[in-house]
Amino acid sequence: QVQLVESGGGLVQAGGSLRLSCAASGSSFRIDTMSWYRQAPGKQRELVATITSGGLTNYADSVKGRFTISRDNVKKTVYLQMIPLKADDTAVYYCDMLVSAFGIRKHYWGQGTQVTVSS
């Protein structure tokens, strides 16, 4: 069984920074794509950034140039560095990992971490 644990959210002023982390626990699996999503109140969940197993990255237009996604395959962890933050970045952030184990590919989600940016 794979579990994802997120950390790093909080309250920050506009222009500030936060670094989110999401670590996977368990064994005997391979992690393919790692992603961050976010969901603001009253809005649909949206893709923020993705990083492939080979290190290729993709970002939503709204965060390009401000957010950086990275991964540590040894630690089975994905990071999201966010700077500078804007009020519109306020949302619950979720990590997602596409995991392969015993011939089966499945998405796993973190529990979500709140990011609040005050203007």
Secondary structure, DSSP 4 states (H G I P E B T S, - for coil): --EEEEE--EEEETT--EEEEEEEE-SS-EEEEEEEEEE-TTS--EEEEEE-TT--EEE-TTTTTTEEEEEETTTTEEEEEE-S--GGG-EEEEEEEEEEETTEEEEEE---EEEEEE-
